[in-house]
Amino acid sequence: ASTRERLLDARGRGDSNPYYGDGWQGLMGLVYTLLGEPKTTDWVHLTNLGFSALTVVALVGLISALGGSPLAAGLAGLVLAAAPLPVRLAATETDFVLVGLVQVLALYGAARGDRRGALLAALSVGLSVHLRPLGGAFALLPLGMLAWRRSAWAVALGLGLCAWRAAELLPLVREGSGVGVSGESSRFASP
């Protein structure tokens, strides 16, 4: 794809899957508003680079909140920072880096065991599901951790945000629109 097509996709003006939310495109719109409409994909890559760095910090916090030693937390952060896949994804126009950050934040919040952590976990679960609907399967882990810690309000908030996203997706599923769902050649089409 050309640079122009990739920028349009990042901003949500290109061909996009209707099952994904507009969180990534909305964020890119904010970045473009603050920093100007880019001529290259550099702003998108720099935004992803920032998310990558924050994910390392969140992972160190998660390992510490789970009772890991400072050495173990630091090593986990170092491994994530040097792993080839996150480094490569930071140089793309996708939302995978942001989804990874949000999911680590959800686990970190749930592991903290306090009200602020529970709120962070619930909101992160909701954002994760909005960015990538398959994040709903991921949501079971932090919500389960919150239930175990008896944070019923946070579980209810997280489930409510997931249900809100599911309600938005239901009409799309009913009409069969979206990538890989519509058309005669789709493996999901009814016989």
Disulfide bonds with the S-S distance in Angstrom:
none
